[in-house]
Amino acid sequence: MSDFVRVVAASELQPGTCREAMVAGKPVALFNVGGSFHALSNLCVHRGGPLGQGVLDGQVVVCPWHAWTYDVTTGVSTANPSLKVARYETKLENGDVFVRVD
């Protein structure tokens, strides 16, 4: 199992926003939903669009390329529950957000 990796200071990712990061060589999209942090694969299952560049609406991210949507708390597509992107564990420690990718 991989270790947690510091990605960003929590203060740099305001509620309702998202960003992209590389964690242990994997592209990750990081989201702040009301002060709770969530991490998904940054690659939309449709055409590989960058979810970390999308728009966060509550706990749903809209892919900027073709508007596919995912629940950031589960990684499941809101349009087709049989589709999902990888979800990664996060933790907040000493004001920093950490992500573990497996």
PyRosetta script that sets phi, psi and omega in degrees:
from pyrosetta import init, pose_from_sequence

init()
pose = pose_from_sequence("MSDFVRVVAASELQPGTCREAMVAGKPVALFNVGGSFHALSNLCVHRGGPLGQGVLDGQVVVCPWHAWTYDVTTGVSTANPSLKVARYETKLENGDVFVRVD")
pose.set_psi(1, 140.1)
pose.set_omega(1, -178.9)
pose.set_phi(2, -80.0)
pose.set_psi(2, 164.4)
pose.set_omega(2, 179.2)
pose.set_phi(3, -90.8)
pose.set_psi(3, 162.6)
pose.set_omega(3, 172.7)
pose.set_phi(4, -71.4)
pose.set_psi(4, 142.8)
pose.set_omega(4, 179.6)
pose.set_phi(5, -122.4)
pose.set_psi(5, 131.7)
pose.set_omega(5, 176.3)
pose.set_phi(6, -66.5)
pose.set_psi(6, 131.3)
pose.set_omega(6, -178.5)
pose.set_phi(7, -110.3)
pose.set_psi(7, -45.5)
pose.set_omega(7, -173.5)
pose.set_phi(8, -161.9)
pose.set_psi(8, 155.5)
pose.set_omega(8, 169.1)
pose.set_phi(9, -70.8)
pose.set_psi(9, 136.5)
pose.set_omega(9, -178.8)
pose.set_phi(10, -55.2)
pose.set_psi(10, -34.1)
pose.set_omega(10, -179.0)
pose.set_phi(11, -67.1)
pose.set_psi(11, -16.3)
pose.set_omega(11, 179.9)
pose.set_phi(12, -87.9)
pose.set_psi(12, -6.8)
pose.set_omega(12, 179.5)
pose.set_phi(13, -126.4)
pose.set_psi(13, 91.5)
pose.set_omega(13, -175.0)
pose.set_phi(14, -70.8)
pose.set_psi(14, 154.6)
pose.set_omega(14, 176.6)
pose.set_phi(15, -53.5)
pose.set_psi(15, 137.7)
pose.set_omega(15, 179.4)
pose.set_phi(16, 84.9)
pose.set_psi(16, 9.7)
pose.set_omega(16, -178.8)
pose.set_phi(17, -122.5)
pose.set_psi(17, 166.7)
pose.set_omega(17, 177.3)
pose.set_phi(18, -141.8)
pose.set_psi(18, 165.6)
pose.set_omega(18, 177.8)
pose.set_phi(19, -158.1)
pose.set_psi(19, 165.2)
pose.set_omega(19, 178.6)
pose.set_phi(20, -99.9)
pose.set_psi(20, 151.9)
pose.set_omega(20, 175.8)
pose.set_phi(21, -156.0)
pose.set_psi(21, 159.7)
pose.set_omega(21, 170.9)
pose.set_phi(22, -106.5)
pose.set_psi(22, 128.0)
pose.set_omega(22, 179.5)
pose.set_phi(23, -128.1)
pose.set_psi(23, 115.4)
pose.set_omega(23, -178.9)
pose.set_phi(24, 51.2)
pose.set_psi(24, 40.2)
pose.set_omega(24, 177.3)
pose.set_phi(25, 80.8)
pose.set_psi(25, 4.0)
pose.set_omega(25, 179.7)
pose.set_phi(26, -109.6)
pose.set_psi(26, 138.6)
pose.set_omega(26, 176.2)
pose.set_phi(27, -75.0)
pose.set_psi(27, 124.5)
pose.set_omega(27, -175.3)
pose.set_phi(28, -124.7)
pose.set_psi(28, 142.8)
pose.set_omega(28, 171.5)
pose.set_phi(29, -106.8)
pose.set_psi(29, 128.0)
pose.set_omega(29, -177.7)
pose.set_phi(30, -113.5)
pose.set_psi(30, 135.8)
pose.set_omega(30, -174.3)
pose.set_phi(31, -129.1)
pose.set_psi(31, 145.2)
pose.set_omega(31, 173.0)
pose.set_phi(32, -116.0)
pose.set_psi(32, 109.9)
pose.set_omega(32, 178.8)
pose.set_phi(33, -108.9)
pose.set_psi(33, 98.2)
pose.set_omega(33, 177.5)
pose.set_phi(34, 58.0)
pose.set_psi(34, 33.8)
pose.set_omega(34, 179.6)
pose.set_phi(35, 92.0)
pose.set_psi(35, -1.1)
pose.set_omega(35, 176.2)
pose.set_phi(36, -105.5)
pose.set_psi(36, 129.9)
pose.set_omega(36, -174.3)
pose.set_phi(37, -99.0)
pose.set_psi(37, 139.2)
pose.set_omega(37, -178.0)
pose.set_phi(38, -136.6)
pose.set_psi(38, 148.5)
pose.set_omega(38, -179.8)
pose.set_phi(39, -133.5)
pose.set_psi(39, 135.3)
pose.set_omega(39, 177.3)
pose.set_phi(40, -130.1)
pose.set_psi(40, 165.7)
pose.set_omega(40, 167.1)
pose.set_phi(41, -56.9)
pose.set_psi(41, 143.5)
pose.set_omega(41, -179.2)
pose.set_phi(42, -82.9)
pose.set_psi(42, 2.9)
pose.set_omega(42, -174.1)
pose.set_phi(43, -110.0)
pose.set_psi(43, 113.0)
pose.set_omega(43, 175.7)
pose.set_phi(44, -60.2)
pose.set_psi(44, 139.5)
pose.set_omega(44, -178.8)
pose.set_phi(45, -69.9)
pose.set_psi(45, -16.4)
pose.set_omega(45, -178.4)
pose.set_phi(46, -70.8)
pose.set_psi(46, -63.9)
pose.set_omega(46, -178.2)
pose.set_phi(47, -139.1)
pose.set_psi(47, 17.3)
pose.set_omega(47, 176.3)
pose.set_phi(48, 81.3)
pose.set_psi(48, 18.9)
pose.set_omega(48, 179.3)
pose.set_phi(49, -60.4)
pose.set_psi(49, 151.2)
pose.set_omega(49, -176.3)
pose.set_phi(50, -81.1)
pose.set_psi(50, 98.1)
pose.set_omega(50, -177.2)
pose.set_phi(51, -60.2)
pose.set_psi(51, -30.0)
pose.set_omega(51, 179.2)
pose.set_phi(52, -68.7)
pose.set_psi(52, -9.8)
pose.set_omega(52, 174.7)
pose.set_phi(53, -101.9)
pose.set_psi(53, 3.9)
pose.set_omega(53, -177.1)
pose.set_phi(54, -78.4)
pose.set_psi(54, -173.2)
pose.set_omega(54, 178.0)
pose.set_phi(55, -106.7)
pose.set_psi(55, 130.8)
pose.set_omega(55, 178.6)
pose.set_phi(56, -96.7)
pose.set_psi(56, 121.5)
pose.set_omega(56, 179.3)
pose.set_phi(57, -119.8)
pose.set_psi(57, 97.4)
pose.set_omega(57, -173.1)
pose.set_phi(58, 67.6)
pose.set_psi(58, -117.7)
pose.set_omega(58, 177.7)
pose.set_phi(59, -110.1)
pose.set_psi(59, 20.2)
pose.set_omega(59, 179.2)
pose.set_phi(60, -115.0)
pose.set_psi(60, 129.0)
pose.set_omega(60, 175.6)
pose.set_phi(61, -101.4)
pose.set_psi(61, 140.1)
pose.set_omega(61, 177.7)
pose.set_phi(62, -106.7)
pose.set_psi(62, 119.5)
pose.set_omega(62, 179.6)
pose.set_phi(63, -61.9)
pose.set_psi(63, 133.8)
pose.set_omega(63, -177.0)
pose.set_phi(64, -71.7)
pose.set_psi(64, -16.0)
pose.set_omega(64, -177.8)
pose.set_phi(65, -84.0)
pose.set_psi(65, -50.8)
pose.set_omega(65, -174.2)
pose.set_phi(66, -136.0)
pose.set_psi(66, 16.6)
pose.set_omega(66, 173.3)
pose.set_phi(67, 64.1)
pose.set_psi(67, 25.1)
pose.set_omega(67, 171.1)
pose.set_phi(68, -69.2)
pose.set_psi(68, 147.2)
pose.set_omega(68, -174.2)
pose.set_phi(69, -123.5)
pose.set_psi(69, 145.5)
pose.set_omega(69, -178.5)
pose.set_phi(70, -138.8)
pose.set_psi(70, 143.4)
pose.set_omega(70, 171.1)
pose.set_phi(71, -77.9)
pose.set_psi(71, 117.7)
pose.set_omega(71, -175.1)
pose.set_phi(72, -72.0)
pose.set_psi(72, -15.0)
pose.set_omega(72, 178.9)
pose.set_phi(73, -81.7)
pose.set_psi(73, -18.3)
pose.set_omega(73, -178.1)
pose.set_phi(74, -126.6)
pose.set_psi(74, -24.5)
pose.set_omega(74, -174.1)
pose.set_phi(75, 85.0)
pose.set_psi(75, -0.9)
pose.set_omega(75, -176.2)
pose.set_phi(76, -81.7)
pose.set_psi(76, 137.9)
pose.set_omega(76, 176.2)
pose.set_phi(77, -64.8)
pose.set_psi(77, 135.0)
pose.set_omega(77, 179.1)
pose.set_phi(78, -78.2)
pose.set_psi(78, -18.6)
pose.set_omega(78, 180.0)
pose.set_phi(79, -91.2)
pose.set_psi(79, -31.8)
pose.set_omega(79, -177.6)
pose.set_phi(80, -142.7)
pose.set_psi(80, 94.8)
pose.set_omega(80, -175.5)
pose.set_phi(81, -59.9)
pose.set_psi(81, -10.3)
pose.set_omega(81, 176.8)
pose.set_phi(82, -81.1)
pose.set_psi(82, -8.5)
pose.set_omega(82, 178.8)
pose.set_phi(83, -107.2)
pose.set_psi(83, 141.0)
pose.set_omega(83, 176.7)
pose.set_phi(84, -156.6)
pose.set_psi(84, 158.5)
pose.set_omega(84, 173.0)
pose.set_phi(85, -105.7)
pose.set_psi(85, 157.6)
pose.set_omega(85, -179.4)
pose.set_phi(86, -61.6)
pose.set_psi(86, 139.9)
pose.set_omega(86, 177.1)
pose.set_phi(87, -112.5)
pose.set_psi(87, 139.6)
pose.set_omega(87, -178.1)
pose.set_phi(88, -119.0)
pose.set_psi(88, 147.8)
pose.set_omega(88, 179.5)
pose.set_phi(89, -71.9)
pose.set_psi(89, 140.1)
pose.set_omega(89, 177.4)
pose.set_phi(90, -125.5)
pose.set_psi(90, 159.9)
pose.set_omega(90, 170.8)
pose.set_phi(91, -151.4)
pose.set_psi(91, 151.9)
pose.set_omega(91, 177.8)
pose.set_phi(92, -109.0)
pose.set_psi(92, 124.4)
pose.set_omega(92, -177.5)
pose.set_phi(93, -143.5)
pose.set_psi(93, 123.2)
pose.set_omega(93, 179.0)
pose.set_phi(94, 52.3)
pose.set_psi(94, 39.0)
pose.set_omega(94, 177.0)
pose.set_phi(95, 80.3)
pose.set_psi(95, 6.3)
pose.set_omega(95, 179.5)
pose.set_phi(96, -116.5)
pose.set_psi(96, 149.4)
pose.set_omega(96, 176.7)
pose.set_phi(97, -98.9)
pose.set_psi(97, 128.3)
pose.set_omega(97, 178.6)
pose.set_phi(98, -115.5)
pose.set_psi(98, 148.1)
pose.set_omega(98, 178.7)
pose.set_phi(99, -131.3)
pose.set_psi(99, 140.8)
pose.set_omega(99, 173.9)
pose.set_phi(100, -117.6)
pose.set_psi(100, 122.6)
pose.set_omega(100, 175.5)
pose.set_phi(101, -106.3)
pose.set_psi(101, 137.1)
pose.set_omega(101, -179.6)
pose.set_phi(102, -108.5)
pose.dump_pdb("model.pdb")
